[in-house]
Amino acid sequence: MNKLAQLRVDVARQPLIQVIKPGIVFGNAITVLGGYFLAARGQPDWPILWQVLIGTMAVIASGCVINNIIDRDIDSKMQRTCDRVLVTGELSITNALLYAAALLTVGLLCLAATTSLALYSALFGYVVYVGLYSLYFKRQSVWGTFVGSFSGAIPPVIGYAALTPHINAVYWVLFAMFAIWQMPHAYAIAVFRKKDYSAAAIPVLPVKYSFRTAQWHIAISIALFLIVGSLLTAFKATGYAYLAVHLALSGYWLWIAMKPIKIEQGQEPVAQQIKWAYKVFGLSIVIMMASCFMMAVDFV
């Protein structure tokens, strides 16, 4: 491993970096940009952009810290998360709470300088993620993924609301589109991480019911994503280039999701299921990035 790669690993391993789940924070930053540039329509206000971007990232980071605090018991049971800093004790709960409070304060102050709608949207997402999803639904109900999708849909909405102070049809389409996108993305993870979720007794679809149930939910969600995402063009927010890319990628995603897959044997997902789930997951990332890019460049 070269020195630059080692430096990246060392930085990522720092407790204050690891506890904010940087992959989630930066992934959501992309959707903030998509929503913002859709609203900007080729005339971005750069100071507002930095305020909404830093503010949203800080609020998301704070929510991730609180989620890590809440989940430290189940994280200890999962191979993927058993070395997180709140499980190992590298970061104390007190310091994590102070860190989360500081991040939340910075984030809300930044967003308050944009619009009230952006600020209240962020607060809604935070309460759903921390209060509803992390504290209850993730552990107790198969509806956890659905409830969590509401908070996952908020970042692009915040970006859009930073330049659009009133709720309109495009606001709701963005919210619905990215909430629906969360479902196949999360269910695919649940398929290839089924062993971990089973060990922690988290009632996701593949654990609570079956792979086939998860596959059907994934396919239905993608079909809805295809339809709802097309409404951005119907409402004259995006052009036909966006629509063409959206339909092509979403159609391919749906085709992959509906492919016949061998039924699981016992408690372990078979190799074909895992390979399929990784492909669905990978496509979800590509489609999210492509959608945000096309929203940014193909505005009406």
LUMNUPA-410602 format. One line per 2 residues: number of its first residue (from 1); their letters; for each residue x, y, z of C-alpha. Coordinates in nm, 3 decimals. Last residue first. Layout:
REM LUMNUPA-410602
NUM	A	X,Y,Z; ... .
END
This chain:
REM LUMNUPA-410602
300	VF	-3.581,2.375,-1.815; -3.302,2.200,-1.629 .
298	DV	-3.081,1.946,-1.804; -2.747,2.009,-1.629 .
296	AM	-2.825,1.971,-1.257; -3.112,1.726,-1.292 .
294	MF	-2.890,1.519,-1.523; -2.611,1.506,-1.265 .
292	CS	-2.847,1.417,-0.981; -3.010,1.140,-1.184 .
290	AM	-2.673,1.001,-1.293; -2.546,0.992,-0.935 .
288	MI	-2.857,0.816,-0.805; -2.858,0.580,-1.103 .
286	VI	-2.496,0.476,-1.052; -2.551,0.420,-0.678 .
284	SL	-2.867,0.214,-0.735; -2.685,0.018,-1.005 .
282	GF	-2.427,-0.096,-0.752; -2.699,-0.210,-0.510 .
280	VK	-2.886,-0.406,-0.778; -2.556,-0.564,-0.887 .
278	YA	-2.456,-0.648,-0.530; -2.798,-0.805,-0.476 .
276	WK	-2.766,-1.022,-0.789; -2.423,-1.151,-0.683 .
274	IQ	-2.556,-1.227,-0.335; -2.859,-1.408,-0.472 .
272	QA	-2.648,-1.615,-0.713; -2.410,-1.711,-0.432 .
270	VP	-2.687,-1.859,-0.218; -2.824,-1.673,0.081 .
268	EQ	-2.770,-1.871,0.402; -3.060,-1.956,0.631 .
266	GQ	-3.180,-2.271,0.454; -3.136,-2.275,0.077 .
264	EI	-3.231,-1.950,-0.089; -3.438,-1.951,-0.408 .
262	KI	-3.243,-1.925,-0.733; -3.293,-1.593,-0.908 .
260	PK	-3.516,-1.516,-1.207; -3.434,-1.163,-1.332 .
258	MA	-3.681,-0.900,-1.212; -3.427,-0.671,-1.046 .
256	IW	-3.200,-0.673,-1.353; -3.487,-0.564,-1.577 .
254	LW	-3.587,-0.296,-1.327; -3.236,-0.152,-1.322 .
252	YG	-3.229,-0.156,-1.703; -3.557,0.036,-1.711 .
250	SL	-3.427,0.279,-1.448; -3.115,0.345,-1.654 .
248	AL	-3.298,0.398,-1.983; -3.594,0.586,-1.837 .
246	HV	-3.377,0.826,-1.637; -3.133,0.886,-1.921 .
244	AL	-3.416,0.965,-2.163; -3.597,1.183,-1.910 .
242	YA	-3.286,1.385,-1.830; -3.231,1.444,-2.203 .
240	YG	-3.599,1.533,-2.233; -3.577,1.839,-2.014 .
238	TA	-3.612,1.895,-1.641; -3.845,2.102,-1.421 .
236	KF	-4.128,2.102,-1.675; -4.378,1.927,-1.444 .
234	AT	-4.385,1.628,-1.682; -4.006,1.634,-1.691 .
232	LL	-3.979,1.604,-1.314; -4.267,1.357,-1.332 .
230	SG	-4.039,1.097,-1.493; -3.879,1.031,-1.153 .
228	VI	-4.218,0.920,-1.022; -4.267,0.656,-1.293 .
226	LF	-3.918,0.503,-1.289; -3.908,0.514,-0.909 .
224	LA	-4.243,0.333,-0.897; -4.102,0.055,-1.117 .
222	IS	-3.791,0.045,-0.898; -4.003,0.008,-0.586 .
220	IA	-4.205,-0.275,-0.740; -3.887,-0.461,-0.839 .
218	IH	-3.729,-0.420,-0.496; -4.045,-0.527,-0.315 .
216	WQ	-4.063,-0.837,-0.535; -3.700,-0.922,-0.465 .
214	AT	-3.744,-0.876,-0.091; -4.038,-1.117,-0.088 .
212	RF	-3.833,-1.368,-0.290; -3.543,-1.341,-0.047 .
210	SY	-3.770,-1.433,0.239; -3.976,-1.313,0.535 .
208	KV	-3.828,-1.155,0.848; -3.465,-1.197,0.745 .
206	PL	-3.494,-1.107,0.374; -3.744,-0.827,0.463 .
204	VP	-3.549,-0.656,0.741; -3.630,-0.747,1.102 .
202	IA	-3.295,-0.673,1.272; -3.214,-0.969,1.497 .
200	AA	-2.844,-0.867,1.527; -2.721,-1.205,1.404 .
198	SY	-2.991,-1.209,1.136; -2.885,-0.866,1.012 .
196	DK	-2.525,-0.981,0.986; -2.614,-1.300,0.799 .
194	KR	-2.845,-1.110,0.566; -2.575,-0.867,0.456 .
192	FV	-2.603,-0.957,0.085; -2.983,-0.946,0.100 .
190	AI	-3.014,-0.653,0.342; -2.789,-0.443,0.120 .
188	AY	-3.025,-0.511,-0.172; -3.319,-0.411,0.049 .
186	AH	-3.152,-0.077,0.127; -3.094,0.030,-0.235 .
184	PM	-3.426,-0.118,-0.349; -3.604,0.097,-0.086 .
182	QW	-3.398,0.416,-0.085; -3.497,0.502,-0.442 .
180	IA	-3.860,0.529,-0.328; -3.766,0.801,-0.079 .
178	FM	-3.556,0.967,-0.350; -3.845,0.994,-0.595 .
176	AF	-4.106,1.083,-0.332; -3.903,1.375,-0.194 .
174	LV	-3.798,1.499,-0.538; -4.159,1.477,-0.658 .
172	WY	-4.280,1.663,-0.349; -4.041,1.955,-0.401 .
170	VA	-4.124,1.956,-0.774; -4.494,2.003,-0.692 .
168	NI	-4.434,2.311,-0.479; -4.331,2.393,-0.124 .
166	HP	-4.219,2.752,-0.079; -3.873,2.902,-0.019 .
164	TL	-3.717,2.767,-0.340; -3.344,2.845,-0.345 .
162	AA	-3.241,2.647,-0.035; -3.552,2.432,-0.087 .
160	YG	-3.391,2.241,-0.375; -3.083,2.151,-0.174 .
158	IV	-3.298,2.060,0.125; -3.515,1.838,-0.098 .
156	PP	-3.204,1.666,-0.231; -3.101,1.592,0.132 .
154	IA	-3.451,1.484,0.258; -3.507,1.154,0.078 .
152	GS	-3.296,0.951,0.322; -3.506,1.081,0.612 .
150	FS	-3.824,0.950,0.453; -3.651,0.625,0.352 .
148	GV	-3.600,0.541,0.719; -3.973,0.487,0.761 .
146	FT	-3.984,0.244,0.468; -3.671,0.058,0.579 .
144	GW	-3.807,0.026,0.933; -4.139,-0.117,0.812 .
142	VS	-4.015,-0.467,0.901; -4.061,-0.351,1.257 .
140	QR	-3.895,-0.354,1.598; -3.526,-0.281,1.567 .
138	KF	-3.515,-0.037,1.276; -3.858,0.099,1.369 .
136	YL	-3.780,0.213,1.723; -3.488,0.431,1.826 .
134	SY	-3.303,0.449,1.495; -3.602,0.494,1.263 .
132	LG	-3.843,0.709,1.462; -3.632,0.945,1.671 .
130	VY	-3.294,0.956,1.502; -3.384,0.923,1.134 .
128	VV	-3.733,1.075,1.153; -3.624,1.361,1.380 .
126	YG	-3.327,1.442,1.157; -3.532,1.434,0.836 .
124	FL	-3.790,1.671,0.982; -3.519,1.905,1.112 .
122	AS	-3.360,1.915,0.767; -3.693,1.998,0.602 .
120	YL	-3.749,2.270,0.862; -3.416,2.436,0.777 .
118	AL	-3.460,2.410,0.399; -3.814,2.550,0.427 .
116	ST	-3.697,2.834,0.649; -3.459,2.943,0.377 .
114	TA	-3.082,2.992,0.344; -2.913,3.137,0.656 .
112	AL	-3.107,2.895,0.877; -2.931,2.615,0.689 .
110	CL	-2.589,2.723,0.811; -2.710,2.769,1.170 .
108	LG	-2.882,2.429,1.157; -2.565,2.252,1.044 .
106	VT	-2.335,2.420,1.296; -2.573,2.335,1.582 .
104	LL	-2.618,1.976,1.462; -2.243,1.925,1.437 .
102	AA	-2.188,2.062,1.787; -2.465,1.847,1.934 .
100	AY	-2.328,1.535,1.763; -1.978,1.603,1.897 .
98	LL	-2.110,1.657,2.248; -2.301,1.329,2.226 .
96	AN	-1.994,1.147,2.094; -1.780,1.289,2.374 .
94	TI	-2.025,1.161,2.633; -2.058,0.821,2.463 .
92	SL	-1.682,0.773,2.471; -1.478,0.721,2.154 .
90	EG	-1.221,0.441,2.122; -1.460,0.226,2.330 .
88	TV	-1.458,-0.069,2.089; -1.831,-0.048,2.022 .
86	LV	-1.837,0.331,2.003; -1.539,0.324,1.766 .
84	RD	-1.690,0.076,1.522; -1.510,-0.257,1.519 .
82	CT	-1.822,-0.475,1.537; -1.980,-0.304,1.238 .
80	RQ	-1.937,-0.538,0.939; -1.921,-0.855,1.151 .
78	MK	-2.247,-0.772,1.325; -2.313,-0.846,1.691 .
76	SD	-2.129,-0.544,1.834; -2.328,-0.318,1.601 .
74	ID	-2.645,-0.440,1.775; -2.533,-0.295,2.108 .
72	RD	-2.373,0.019,1.958; -2.689,0.106,1.767 .
70	II	-2.809,0.403,1.974; -2.466,0.568,1.989 .
68	NN	-2.397,0.498,1.623; -2.734,0.647,1.530 .
66	IV	-2.648,0.957,1.733; -2.323,0.994,1.538 .
64	CG	-2.506,0.937,1.208; -2.761,1.205,1.293 .
62	SA	-2.481,1.453,1.363; -2.315,1.369,1.031 .
60	IV	-2.646,1.425,0.852; -2.684,1.767,1.017 .
58	AM	-2.324,1.860,0.931; -2.361,1.747,0.568 .
56	TG	-2.681,1.948,0.535; -2.523,2.264,0.671 .
54	IL	-2.204,2.232,0.470; -2.400,2.189,0.146 .
52	VQ	-2.668,2.445,0.226; -2.417,2.710,0.326 .
50	WL	-2.180,2.635,0.040; -2.461,2.661,-0.215 .
48	IP	-2.595,2.979,-0.057; -2.253,3.142,-0.101 .
46	WD	-2.245,3.019,-0.464; -2.584,3.150,-0.577 .
44	PQ	-2.636,2.929,-0.880; -2.781,3.063,-1.205 .
42	GR	-2.812,2.765,-1.442; -3.157,2.663,-1.325 .
40	AA	-3.077,2.717,-0.955; -3.359,2.485,-0.840 .
38	LF	-3.219,2.185,-1.030; -2.871,2.293,-0.918 .
36	YG	-2.977,2.267,-0.554; -3.159,1.934,-0.583 .
34	GL	-2.865,1.766,-0.756; -2.613,1.926,-0.522 .
32	VT	-2.799,1.795,-0.218; -2.808,1.452,-0.385 .
30	IA	-2.430,1.451,-0.411; -2.397,1.556,-0.047 .
28	NG	-2.597,1.247,0.044; -2.315,1.024,-0.077 .
26	FV	-2.067,1.243,0.111; -2.243,1.196,0.445 .
24	IG	-2.323,0.827,0.392; -1.963,0.742,0.303 .
22	PK	-1.838,0.960,0.588; -2.018,0.752,0.856 .
20	IV	-2.002,1.026,1.123; -1.838,0.789,1.374 .
18	QI	-1.548,0.707,1.143; -1.426,1.065,1.116 .
16	LP	-1.428,1.152,1.487; -1.278,0.812,1.570 .
14	QR	-0.990,0.836,1.316; -1.002,0.524,1.096 .
12	AV	-1.086,0.720,0.781; -0.775,0.933,0.837 .
10	DV	-0.552,0.626,0.875; -0.700,0.459,0.567 .
8	RL	-0.653,0.774,0.361; -0.295,0.808,0.483 .
6	QA	-0.225,0.447,0.388; -0.352,0.512,0.036 .
4	LK	-0.129,0.818,0.009; 0.175,0.631,0.145 .
2	NM	0.148,0.341,-0.098; 0.000,0.000,0.000 .
END
